[in-house]
Amino acid sequence: MKTMSLLRATLLVGAVSLIPATTAGLAAVDGRASAQFERLETVYKLVKLRYVEKADDDKLEEGAIEGMLSSLDPHSSYLSGATMQRLNTMIDGNYSGLGLSVVMDDGAVKVVSPMKGSPAAEAGVKAGDYITHLDGKLIYGGELDDAVAQMRGEAGTKIRLTIFRPGRDQPFDVTVTRGVIRLEPVTWELTENVGVISVNEFSNAVGSDVAKAIEALRAKSGGKLEGIVLDLRQNPGGELEEAVALSDLFLTKGDIVSQRGRDPADDEYFKAESMVPGDLAKGLPIIVLIDAGSASASEIVAGALQDQRRAVIMGDRSFGKGSVQSLFFLDRSRTSAVKITTARYYTPAGRSVQEGGIEPDIRVPQISDPDIRRRSELTVRESDLRRHLVNEAGMDDKKLESDRQDDPRFKMTAEELKAKGIKDFQLHYALQTIHRTGRLARK
C-alpha cells in the first residue's frame, strides 16, 4: 500500500516499478563518469570553503540530486523528507483537508484538480486556479509543503482561499470547510439507464472495481443498461497495469499498449484478454470522456479503446504524457527515492501521445464553465512544460489547435445551461449521444 501512496500523489505518473538501486545494478555504468564529476566536486568544495554561512552536507547533497533530475524532464524527481511524508499520508485516505491536488508553478500554488466530491470541489474551486493567500496571508513564493500543511486541518474548521482564476479580472475569496478526505478511485451512478463510471485515479484494483461497477449498473437497471460513459477527466494517471486491466474489460483482441525503452530488451507489449476474458460490457456503446487533465494511464485507456474502435472518445484533447516512470528507492527504510523516466508508451496503432495527446473523436467543450474560453487559452499540457520529451514522430503540436471555429451545437451559454439544470455539459452531451445511438439502433 505504500506504493499506492506514491502513485496517487505523484502527478502524471505513467507506470511505476519498484527497483532497488543496488551497487551491483549500477556496476555497468561507464567508469569514466567519475572524471566528469570533477566540476561538481570543485563546486562543492568552493561552497564549503567560501559560502557566507556554514553549508550543511545533507542539504548540498539533496540539492545536487534534485538539480540533476530536474534537468532531465518534468517527471523525473527526487522524493524525500517532507515530500515523501506528504505522499505517504495520502494513501490512508483519512486525512482532513480540502481535497486538492496542487503543484508549485513559478512560485504560485496552482490547483491541478479538486477531488470529486471534496470540500474544495463543492466550494467551487477549479483546476487551473491559483491560490495566492490563505486566511489573508500571502503564500506566493513560499514552499509547497508549507501551503499544503496550512490547508490541512481538523474536519469542520474553515479556511479562506484567495484565488486568481484565468478568465476573471480580479482575485476572489472562497471559504472552504475542511472535511475528512476519503479517496475513491472509482465511483458510479445510473442515469436514465446509462451507466456513468468515474475513474479518478489508477490505483490498486481499479480494473476490478470498474468490473464490479458494470455488474452493479446492469443489476440496478434491471438488465436494461443502454450504454456506459467512462469518465477519465482530470485523472492524472497511476499504474500501467491498472490501465491495461481497465482496457481489457472491453477488448477481445489485439494490443492495448506497448512500452519501449532505450534498451530493446525492456520493450513490452500488453495484449487484450491477457487479464480479463471477453467484453464485460457485451457490446454496449461506450463513450470515454477526456480533457486536458487526463494524462498518462488515462491516455493509455482512451488510446486503446479509440484505436480498437471500441469506444467514442469525447471532450477535449488530453494532456499528452506518453512516458513511463520507474521508482527507485535509495535506502531500505524507503524514506527517499528517485523517480526517473525509463520508457515511452504507444497506442495499438503505434501512436505516441507524447506532446500531442489523444484527440477526441468528437470535441465537446465544457461550455457549462462560464470561464471556458479564457481558461482553454491558458490550459497547460505536456508540450508546455519545460524540458518535456519530444514526440519521436515529429508531431506539430500547434496544428492540433488550429481549428478554433465554434460548433453551432455548442452555442449555449453557461447561464442558459444552468437554467436548464445542466451543470456538466460534456457529460450531458455524452448521455444524449448514447440515447440517440440506442434509438437509431432500435429503428
C-alpha positions as CSV (number, residue, x, y, z in Angstrom):
1,M,0.0,0.0,0.0
2,K,3.0,2.3,0.5
3,T,3.5,2.1,-3.3
4,M,0.0,3.3,-4.0
5,S,0.6,6.4,-2.0
6,L,3.2,7.5,-4.4
7,L,1.0,6.5,-7.4
8,R,-1.8,8.7,-6.1
9,A,0.1,11.7,-5.1
10,T,2.8,12.0,-7.7
11,L,1.2,13.9,-10.5
12,L,1.1,12.4,-14.0
13,V,2.7,9.0,-13.3
14,G,2.6,6.6,-16.2
15,A,3.9,3.4,-14.6
16,V,5.9,2.8,-11.5
17,S,8.2,-0.1,-10.9
18,L,10.0,-0.6,-7.6
19,I,13.7,-1.3,-8.3
20,P,16.4,-1.2,-5.6
21,A,19.3,1.0,-6.5
22,T,21.9,-1.7,-5.7
23,T,25.7,-1.4,-6.3
24,A,25.6,-4.5,-8.5
25,G,22.9,-3.0,-10.7
26,L,24.9,0.2,-11.2
27,A,28.2,-1.5,-11.9
28,A,27.6,-1.4,-15.7
29,V,27.7,2.4,-15.7
30,D,30.6,3.8,-17.6
31,G,33.5,4.3,-15.1
32,R,34.6,7.5,-16.8
33,A,31.6,9.2,-15.1
34,S,33.8,9.9,-12.1
35,A,36.1,12.2,-14.1
36,Q,33.0,14.0,-15.4
37,F,32.0,14.9,-11.9
38,E,35.2,16.7,-11.0
39,R,33.5,20.1,-11.6
40,L,30.7,19.1,-9.2
41,E,33.3,18.2,-6.5
42,T,35.1,21.5,-7.2
43,V,31.8,23.5,-6.7
44,Y,31.1,21.5,-3.5
45,K,34.5,22.4,-2.1
46,L,34.1,26.1,-3.1
47,V,30.7,26.2,-1.3
48,K,32.1,24.6,1.8
49,L,35.1,26.9,1.8
50,R,33.7,30.3,0.7
51,Y,29.9,30.4,1.2
52,V,28.9,33.2,3.6
53,E,27.4,30.7,6.1
54,K,28.3,27.2,7.0
55,A,26.7,24.8,4.5
56,D,25.0,21.6,5.6
57,D,26.3,18.5,3.7
58,D,22.8,16.8,3.6
59,K,21.3,19.9,2.1
60,L,24.0,20.2,-0.6
61,E,23.7,16.5,-1.5
62,E,19.9,16.7,-1.9
63,G,20.2,19.9,-3.9
64,A,22.7,18.2,-6.2
65,I,20.3,15.3,-6.7
66,E,17.3,17.5,-7.2
67,G,19.1,19.6,-9.8
68,M,20.4,16.6,-11.7
69,L,17.0,15.0,-12.0
70,S,15.1,18.3,-12.8
71,S,17.4,18.8,-15.7
72,L,16.1,15.7,-17.4
73,D,12.3,16.2,-17.9
74,P,9.3,17.4,-15.8
75,H,8.5,14.0,-14.4
76,S,11.9,12.8,-13.1
77,S,12.4,13.9,-9.5
78,Y,13.8,13.2,-6.0
79,L,11.5,12.3,-3.2
80,S,12.5,12.6,0.5
81,G,11.7,14.2,3.8
82,A,8.5,16.3,3.8
83,T,7.7,15.5,0.2
84,M,7.8,11.7,0.9
85,Q,5.9,12.1,4.1
86,R,3.2,14.1,2.3
87,L,2.9,11.5,-0.4
88,N,2.7,8.7,2.2
89,T,0.0,10.5,4.1
90,M,-2.4,10.4,1.1
91,I,-2.6,6.6,1.0
92,D,-4.5,6.5,4.3
93,G,-7.4,8.4,2.7
94,N,-8.3,9.7,6.2
95,Y,-6.5,13.0,6.3
96,S,-8.5,16.1,7.0
97,G,-8.3,18.9,4.5
98,L,-9.7,20.4,1.3
99,G,-9.2,17.6,-1.2
100,L,-7.0,19.4,-3.7
101,S,-4.1,18.2,-5.9
102,V,-1.7,21.2,-6.2
103,V,1.7,21.9,-7.6
104,M,4.1,24.9,-7.4
105,D,4.1,26.9,-10.6
106,D,6.7,29.7,-10.7
107,G,6.3,30.4,-7.0
108,A,2.5,30.1,-7.1
109,V,0.3,27.3,-5.8
110,K,-1.7,26.0,-8.7
111,V,-4.7,23.7,-8.5
112,V,-4.2,20.6,-10.7
113,S,-7.6,19.2,-9.8
114,P,-10.0,19.2,-6.9
115,M,-11.0,15.7,-5.9
116,K,-14.6,14.9,-7.0
117,G,-17.0,15.4,-4.1
118,S,-14.3,17.1,-1.9
119,P,-14.9,20.2,0.1
120,A,-12.9,22.2,-2.4
121,A,-14.9,21.0,-5.3
122,E,-18.2,21.6,-3.6
123,A,-17.0,25.2,-2.8
124,G,-16.3,25.8,-6.5
125,V,-12.5,25.6,-6.7
126,K,-11.5,24.6,-10.2
127,A,-8.5,23.1,-12.0
128,G,-6.2,25.8,-13.1
129,D,-7.0,28.2,-10.2
130,Y,-4.1,29.9,-8.4
131,I,-4.2,30.2,-4.6
132,T,-2.4,33.4,-3.6
133,H,-3.5,33.8,0.1
134,L,-4.6,31.5,2.9
135,D,-6.7,33.4,5.5
136,G,-5.4,36.6,4.1
137,K,-1.7,35.6,4.4
138,L,0.3,35.7,1.2
139,I,1.8,32.3,0.2
140,Y,3.3,33.2,-3.1
141,G,7.0,32.4,-3.3
142,G,6.8,30.0,-0.3
143,E,7.2,26.3,0.0
144,L,4.5,24.0,-1.4
145,D,4.7,21.7,1.7
146,D,4.0,24.7,3.9
147,A,1.0,25.7,1.9
148,V,-0.3,22.1,2.0
149,A,0.2,21.9,5.7
150,Q,-1.8,25.1,6.2
151,M,-4.7,23.8,4.1
152,R,-5.0,20.7,6.1
153,G,-6.6,20.8,9.5
154,E,-9.3,19.4,11.6
155,A,-12.5,18.5,9.9
156,G,-15.2,21.1,10.4
157,T,-12.8,24.0,10.5
158,K,-12.8,26.7,7.8
159,I,-10.1,28.4,5.7
160,R,-10.4,31.3,3.4
161,L,-8.7,30.9,0.0
162,T,-7.9,33.9,-2.2
163,I,-8.0,32.7,-5.8
164,F,-6.8,34.1,-9.1
165,R,-8.7,32.4,-11.9
166,P,-7.7,32.8,-15.5
167,G,-10.7,34.5,-17.2
168,R,-11.5,36.6,-14.3
169,D,-10.3,40.2,-13.9
170,Q,-9.9,40.2,-10.2
171,P,-9.0,37.7,-7.5
172,F,-11.8,36.5,-5.2
173,D,-12.2,34.7,-1.9
174,V,-13.7,31.2,-1.3
175,T,-14.3,29.9,2.2
176,V,-13.9,26.1,2.4
177,T,-14.9,23.9,5.4
178,R,-12.3,21.2,5.8
179,G,-13.6,17.6,5.8
180,V,-12.2,14.0,6.0
181,I,-10.8,13.1,2.6
182,R,-11.5,9.6,1.6
183,L,-10.0,8.8,-1.8
184,E,-12.4,6.9,-4.0
185,P,-10.7,5.7,-7.2
186,V,-13.9,4.5,-8.8
187,T,-17.5,5.9,-8.4
188,W,-20.6,5.1,-10.5
189,E,-24.2,6.1,-10.9
190,L,-27.1,5.1,-13.2
191,T,-28.6,8.0,-15.2
192,E,-31.7,7.1,-17.4
193,N,-30.3,3.6,-17.9
194,V,-26.9,4.8,-18.8
195,G,-24.0,3.9,-16.5
196,V,-21.6,6.7,-15.6
197,I,-18.4,5.3,-14.2
198,S,-15.8,7.9,-13.0
199,V,-12.3,6.7,-12.6
200,N,-10.5,9.3,-10.5
201,E,-7.0,7.7,-10.4
202,F,-5.4,4.4,-11.5
203,S,-4.5,2.9,-8.1
204,N,-4.7,-0.6,-7.0
205,A,-7.7,-2.8,-8.2
206,V,-9.2,-0.1,-10.4
207,G,-9.9,-2.7,-13.1
208,S,-11.8,-5.0,-10.7
209,D,-13.6,-2.0,-9.2
210,V,-14.9,-1.0,-12.7
211,A,-15.9,-4.6,-13.4
212,K,-17.9,-4.6,-10.2
213,A,-19.5,-1.2,-11.1
214,I,-20.6,-2.6,-14.5
215,E,-22.3,-5.6,-12.8
216,A,-24.0,-3.3,-10.3
217,L,-25.2,-1.0,-13.0
218,R,-26.6,-3.9,-15.0
219,A,-28.5,-5.1,-11.9
220,K,-29.8,-1.7,-11.0
221,S,-31.1,-1.1,-14.5
222,G,-33.0,-4.4,-14.4
223,G,-31.0,-5.6,-17.4
224,K,-31.9,-2.5,-19.5
225,L,-28.5,-0.9,-19.5
226,E,-28.2,1.2,-22.7
227,G,-24.5,2.1,-22.6
228,I,-21.6,3.3,-20.5
229,V,-19.9,6.7,-20.1
230,L,-16.4,6.2,-18.8
231,D,-15.3,9.5,-17.2
232,L,-11.5,9.9,-17.2
233,R,-11.5,13.7,-17.0
234,Q,-9.0,15.3,-14.5
235,N,-7.4,11.8,-14.0
236,P,-3.6,12.3,-13.9
237,G,-2.7,8.6,-14.2
238,G,-1.4,5.9,-12.0
239,E,-0.4,2.2,-12.5
240,L,0.2,1.0,-16.0
241,E,-1.1,-2.5,-15.1
242,E,-4.5,-1.0,-14.0
243,A,-4.8,0.9,-17.2
244,V,-4.3,-2.4,-19.1
245,A,-6.8,-4.1,-16.8
246,L,-9.4,-1.5,-17.4
247,S,-8.9,-1.5,-21.2
248,D,-9.1,-5.3,-21.2
249,L,-12.6,-5.3,-19.7
250,F,-13.9,-4.1,-23.1
251,L,-11.4,-5.6,-25.6
252,T,-11.2,-9.1,-27.0
253,K,-8.2,-9.0,-29.4
254,G,-5.1,-7.0,-30.4
255,D,-2.8,-4.8,-28.5
256,I,-3.7,-2.5,-25.6
257,V,-0.4,-0.6,-25.3
258,S,3.3,-1.1,-25.8
259,Q,6.2,0.2,-23.7
260,R,9.6,0.9,-25.3
261,G,12.7,2.0,-23.6
262,R,16.3,2.7,-24.6
263,D,17.2,-1.0,-24.3
264,P,15.1,-3.1,-26.7
265,A,15.2,-5.9,-24.1
266,D,12.9,-3.8,-21.9
267,D,10.2,-3.4,-24.6
268,E,6.9,-4.9,-23.5
269,Y,3.6,-5.4,-25.4
270,F,0.3,-5.8,-23.5
271,K,-2.4,-7.8,-25.2
272,A,-6.2,-7.9,-24.9
273,E,-7.6,-10.9,-23.0
274,S,-4.3,-11.2,-21.1
275,M,-6.1,-10.2,-17.8
276,V,-9.9,-10.3,-18.5
277,P,-11.6,-12.7,-20.9
278,G,-14.3,-11.3,-23.2
279,D,-16.1,-8.0,-23.3
280,L,-17.7,-7.3,-20.0
281,A,-19.9,-4.6,-21.5
282,K,-21.2,-7.2,-24.1
283,G,-21.1,-4.8,-27.0
284,L,-22.9,-1.9,-25.3
285,P,-21.9,1.6,-26.7
286,I,-19.1,3.2,-24.7
287,I,-18.2,6.9,-24.6
288,V,-14.9,7.9,-22.9
289,L,-14.7,11.5,-21.6
290,I,-11.3,13.1,-21.5
291,D,-9.9,16.6,-21.0
292,A,-6.6,18.5,-20.6
293,G,-6.3,16.9,-17.1
294,S,-6.5,13.3,-18.5
295,A,-2.9,12.1,-18.6
296,S,-0.7,9.0,-18.8
297,A,-2.7,5.9,-17.7
298,S,-5.9,7.7,-18.8
299,E,-4.5,8.3,-22.2
300,I,-3.5,4.6,-22.4
301,V,-7.1,3.6,-21.9
302,A,-8.5,6.2,-24.3
303,G,-5.9,5.4,-26.9
304,A,-6.5,1.7,-26.7
305,L,-10.3,1.9,-27.0
306,Q,-10.0,4.5,-29.7
307,D,-7.6,2.6,-31.9
308,Q,-9.6,-0.6,-31.4
309,R,-12.8,1.2,-32.3
310,R,-14.5,0.0,-29.1
311,A,-15.4,3.5,-27.8
312,V,-16.1,7.0,-28.9
313,I,-13.7,9.5,-27.3
314,M,-15.3,12.7,-26.4
315,G,-14.4,16.0,-24.7
316,D,-11.1,17.9,-25.1
317,R,-7.6,16.9,-26.2
318,S,-5.8,15.1,-23.4
319,F,-2.6,16.3,-21.6
320,G,-0.1,14.4,-23.8
321,K,2.1,12.5,-21.4
322,G,3.4,9.4,-23.2
323,S,6.3,8.5,-20.9
324,V,6.7,5.8,-18.2
325,Q,8.4,6.5,-14.8
326,S,10.2,3.9,-12.6
327,L,10.6,4.5,-8.8
328,F,14.0,3.6,-7.3
329,F,14.2,3.5,-3.5
330,L,17.6,4.7,-2.2
331,D,17.5,3.0,1.2
332,R,16.0,0.0,2.9
333,S,13.7,2.2,5.0
334,R,12.2,3.7,1.8
335,T,12.5,7.2,3.1
336,S,14.0,8.5,-0.1
337,A,13.6,7.6,-3.7
338,V,14.2,8.9,-7.3
339,K,11.5,8.8,-10.0
340,I,13.1,8.5,-13.4
341,T,11.6,8.4,-16.9
342,T,12.6,5.0,-18.3
343,A,10.4,4.4,-21.4
344,R,7.7,5.7,-23.8
345,Y,4.4,4.0,-24.4
346,Y,2.5,3.7,-27.7
347,T,-1.2,3.0,-28.6
348,P,-2.2,-0.1,-30.5
349,A,-1.8,1.8,-33.8
350,G,1.8,2.8,-32.9
351,R,0.9,6.3,-31.9
352,S,2.9,8.1,-29.2
353,V,0.7,10.5,-27.3
354,Q,3.8,12.4,-26.0
355,E,3.1,16.2,-26.6
356,G,0.1,15.7,-28.9
357,G,-2.2,13.8,-26.5
358,I,-5.3,11.9,-27.5
359,E,-7.5,13.9,-29.9
360,P,-11.2,13.1,-29.2
361,D,-13.4,11.7,-31.9
362,I,-16.0,14.4,-31.0
363,R,-14.6,17.5,-29.5
364,V,-17.1,18.8,-26.9
365,P,-16.2,22.0,-25.0
366,Q,-17.2,22.3,-21.3
367,I,-19.5,25.2,-22.0
368,S,-21.2,24.9,-18.6
369,D,-18.0,26.5,-17.3
370,P,-18.5,30.3,-17.5
371,D,-14.8,30.9,-17.8
372,I,-14.3,28.2,-20.5
373,R,-13.0,30.4,-23.3
374,R,-10.3,32.2,-21.3
375,R,-9.4,29.0,-19.4
376,S,-8.9,27.0,-22.6
377,E,-6.5,29.6,-23.9
378,L,-4.3,29.2,-20.8
379,T,-4.6,25.4,-20.4
380,V,-1.2,23.8,-19.7
381,R,-0.3,20.5,-21.3
382,E,2.8,18.4,-21.5
383,S,4.0,20.3,-24.5
384,D,4.1,23.5,-22.5
385,L,6.3,22.1,-19.7
386,R,10.0,22.9,-19.7
387,R,12.3,20.1,-20.9
388,H,9.4,17.9,-22.0
389,L,10.3,14.8,-24.1
390,V,9.8,15.5,-27.8
391,N,7.4,13.3,-29.8
392,E,9.6,11.0,-31.9
393,A,7.1,11.2,-34.7
394,G,7.7,14.9,-35.0
395,M,4.1,15.9,-34.5
396,D,3.4,19.6,-34.9
397,D,1.6,20.4,-31.6
398,K,0.4,23.8,-32.9
399,K,-1.5,22.2,-35.8
400,L,-3.6,20.3,-33.3
401,E,-5.1,23.6,-32.1
402,S,-5.6,25.2,-35.5
403,D,-9.3,24.6,-35.7
404,R,-10.9,27.1,-33.4
405,Q,-14.3,27.6,-35.1
406,D,-17.2,27.1,-32.7
407,D,-19.5,24.2,-33.4
408,P,-23.1,25.6,-33.8
409,R,-24.3,22.9,-31.4
410,F,-22.3,24.4,-28.6
411,K,-23.6,28.0,-28.7
412,M,-25.5,27.9,-25.4
413,T,-24.1,30.0,-22.5
414,A,-23.3,28.7,-19.1
415,E,-26.2,30.7,-17.7
416,E,-28.6,29.2,-20.2
417,L,-27.4,25.7,-19.3
418,K,-27.7,26.4,-15.6
419,A,-31.4,27.5,-16.2
420,K,-32.0,24.1,-17.8
421,G,-30.4,22.3,-14.8
422,I,-27.3,21.2,-16.8
423,K,-24.2,21.5,-14.6
424,D,-21.9,19.3,-16.7
425,F,-22.4,19.9,-20.4
426,Q,-19.8,17.3,-21.5
427,L,-21.5,14.6,-19.5
428,H,-24.9,15.7,-20.6
429,Y,-23.9,15.6,-24.3
430,A,-22.4,12.1,-23.8
431,L,-25.6,10.8,-22.2
432,Q,-27.7,12.3,-25.0
433,T,-25.4,10.7,-27.6
434,I,-25.8,7.2,-26.1
435,H,-29.6,7.7,-26.0
436,R,-29.6,8.8,-29.7
437,T,-27.4,5.8,-30.6
438,G,-29.8,3.5,-28.9
439,R,-32.8,4.9,-30.7
440,L,-31.1,4.6,-34.0
441,A,-30.2,1.0,-33.3
442,R,-33.8,0.2,-32.5
443,K,-35.2,1.6,-35.7
